[in-house]
Every structure is written in structure tokens, then in C-alpha cells.
């Protein structure tokens, strides 16, 4: 009889989560910070591309 496979492959999900996501612009590991402007507007900025 065939072995039943779980619908949610926990080990595959853990592996993909542990792998670092790479930036599409510079190819480095994505580093994002929350920047707040003087007017109080919040924005997510990529630190990996700067520099």
C-alpha cells in the first residue's frame, strides 16, 4: 500500500522559512527597516540596496 503523505509538509515549510530571501534588486539578503519621516509617515525601506 502507498504511504500517505501529509497535506502540509512541515519539514519543507521549515526549510523554506529558514532559507534567507534574496533581494530582487541587489541579490543580497533582504534587510528591511521601518522609516518614519518628519511628517510622521511610515515607510518600509530596504537597507540591503543602499550603499
BAFI-3210 file (N, C-alpha, C; in Angstrom, 3 decimals, decimal comma, padded with zeros to 6 digits):
// residues 51
n [1|2|3|4|5|6|7|8|9|10|11|12|13|14|15|16|17|18|19|20|21|22|23|24|25|26|27|28|29|30|31|32|33|34|35|36|37|38|39|40|41|42|43|44|45|46|47|48|49|50|51]
n.u [000,836|000,435|002,320|000,876|000,863|001,381|-000,719|000,269|003,479|005,570|008,358|009,367|008,267|009,512|012,144|012,097|011,389|013,574|015,553|017,223|015,653|016,319|017,190|015,570|016,658|019,430|020,457|021,398|020,874|017,657|017,079|015,036|013,793|011,763|011,000|010,447|009,133|009,606|007,090|005,621|004,890|004,971|007,260|008,425|011,728|014,342|017,364|019,417|019,965|021,005|023,926]
n.v [-001,192|002,278|004,906|007,280|010,753|013,751|016,613|019,101|019,612|019,664|019,708|020,649|023,199|024,378|024,327|026,063|028,396|028,870|029,385|032,177|035,000|036,498|039,669|041,138|043,214|043,717|041,244|040,480|039,401|040,144|043,049|044,891|047,960|050,005|053,173|056,431|059,417|063,029|064,155|062,166|059,996|056,555|054,196|051,295|050,450|049,218|048,175|046,726|047,405|049,932|051,935]
n.w [000,000|-000,694|000,819|002,964|002,421|004,132|003,909|004,546|004,359|006,765|007,228|004,789|004,721|006,940|006,087|003,850|005,111|006,753|004,957|003,638|002,232|-000,886|-002,214|-005,000|-006,374|-005,636|-004,935|-002,469|000,994|002,175|003,956|005,893|007,119|009,264|008,407|009,574|008,537|008,852|008,858|009,944|008,483|007,832|006,454|004,777|004,288|002,214|003,403|002,400|-000,275|-000,233|-000,336]
ca.u [000,000|001,211|002,444|000,100|001,683|000,671|-001,023|001,210|004,805|006,139|009,807|009,604|007,923|010,555|013,354|011,935|011,341|014,913|016,380|017,120|015,130|017,282|016,636|015,498|017,450|020,874|020,835|021,824|019,801|016,753|017,047|014,027|013,585|010,635|011,484|009,388|009,531|009,342|005,642|005,009|004,520|005,810|007,608|009,375|012,851|015,323|018,701|020,384|020,265|021,670|025,206]
ca.v [000,000|003,520|005,658|008,527|011,939|014,844|017,745|020,173|019,037|020,551|019,841|021,502|024,574|024,845|024,556|027,267|029,547|029,109|029,920|033,632|035,549|037,382|040,868|041,063|044,311|043,610|039,856|040,235|039,055|041,290|043,704|045,938|048,736|050,930|054,555|057,403|060,737|064,131|064,388|061,060|058,935|055,376|053,547|050,199|050,707|048,138|048,618|045,926|048,039|051,208|051,895]
ca.w [000,000|-000,790|002,061|002,929|002,585|004,786|003,026|004,895|004,573|007,783|007,054|003,619|005,119|007,847|005,282|003,035|006,016|007,280|003,875|003,583|000,987|-001,537|-002,824|-006,460|-006,933|-005,437|-004,748|-001,090|001,917|002,356|005,254|005,802|008,345|009,242|008,460|009,844|008,059|009,780|008,909|010,664|007,556|007,991|005,196|004,874|003,382|002,090|003,772|001,646|-001,561|-000,037|-000,015]
c.u [000,881|001,203|001,660|001,018|000,825|000,428|-000,087|002,536|005,583|007,634|010,144|009,308|008,996|011,829|013,247|011,906|012,740|015,852|016,167|016,588|016,141|016,560|016,649|016,336|018,950|021,359|021,313|020,620|018,960|016,806|016,108|013,894|012,374|011,182|010,291|009,884|009,184|007,846|004,904|004,592|005,500|006,044|008,599|010,469|013,792|016,715|019,734|020,808|021,057|023,162|026,497]
c.v [001,255|004,252|006,960|009,707|013,048|015,978|018,915|019,547|019,976|020,757|020,740|022,961|025,155|025,162|025,842|028,523|029,895|029,668|031,428|034,071|036,524|038,522|040,730|042,148|044,065|042,179|039,506|039,810|040,296|041,775|044,901|046,630|049,647|052,338|055,483|058,772|061,802|064,405|063,250|059,902|057,770|054,719|052,420|050,438|049,522|048,693|047,923|046,612|049,341|051,012|051,799]
c.w [000,000|000,548|001,944|003,206|003,196|003,798|003,296|005,260|005,484|007,569|005,867|003,947|006,018|007,082|004,470|003,898|006,529|006,221|003,778|002,224|000,419|-002,236|-004,349|-007,118|-006,840|-005,227|-003,349|-000,254|002,186|003,801|005,129|007,149|008,155|009,420|008,663|009,416|009,103|009,928|009,613|009,772|007,689|006,641|005,443|003,842|003,376|002,366|002,889|000,343|-001,410|000,167|-000,399]
res [x|x|x|x|x|x|x|x|x|x|x|x|x|x|x|x|x|x|x|x|x|x|x|x|x|x|x|x|x|x|x|x|x|x|x|x|x|x|x|x|x|x|x|x|x|x|x|x|x|x|x]
***
